[in-house]
Amino acid sequence: MKNFKSGFISIIGRPNVGKSTLLNTLIGKKIAIMSDKPQTTRNEVLGILTKEDEYQLVFIDTPGIHKPKTNLGEYMMDMVKKNLRNIDLILYIVDSSKEIGKGEEYIIEMLSKTKTPIILVINKIDLDNKESVLPIIEKYNQLIKVENIIPISALKNQNLDELLSKILNNIEEGPMYFPAEETSNVSEAFLVSEIIREKILRLTEEEVPHSSAVLIDLIEEEGELINVYASIYVERKSQKGIMIGKGASMLKKIGRLSRLELEKMWGMKVYLNIQVKVKDSWRKKDFDMRNFGYKREK
């Protein structure tokens, strides 16, 4: 293919800056869950954007950069650092409504050590007037060397064509890494587990959502019905009580919202059975983390 461009692009930034929203909007479908709570993204999620005979861009959604307090947190930060190596471009996402604090300074220091081209993406400009973005651009221009600075709204799909154009300017010719019809690397079971976890993040508070893991035990098609059996794991009995709720009210809400989204995704009726179980302090134990799909590299 003549002049076909391809490359791997890592999306990094602090928690809640809109990385997963940007990925979903660019790809045109939901492949990464979204929440207003920190550390929503735990796994490496690839979004693949292909335009026949022109380009294939492989976006890597990474966890929000934060100071880890558990083995799970360390796993997430190891993933971010891994995804700053052997890639073609970095999209550094910042929130236009937030001041530059220690978190951003830490990321800027981290990025100062890489030779990979960086595009600074100032997200959530729909929350500000356009004039207010100019001082933000000037501040970051003084702090970090980047190829381009692009203000966008991932949620409102504002200025993403300009962003895509700048991305392509920084990507060289290369092969097609994935079949043209593929849009993600995530399995069906993983996506189902993430949809359930997204509802937990939305409906529960404090430490409960961060202490939760979801495993899919079985997905089976039975005529015009899809049966899904899932287990939610928490770290303490008290969290199990909160997750279930009085009269199973919380678990019913999580199940109903998850089932409605799964039915929309599959276009079929869904029977969803969710059990809540306790796995004591699993985020601090590498063995339990591996069982939940969070395998740390040695």
Beta strands, then each sheet from edge to edge (+ up, - down):
strand 1: 5-13
strand 2: 45-51
strand 3: 55-61
strand 4: 89-95
strand 5: 118-123
strand 6: 148-151
strand 7: 213-222
strand 8: 225-234
strand 9: 269-278
sheet 1: 2+ 3- 1- 4- 5- 6-
sheet 2: 7+ 8- 9-
end
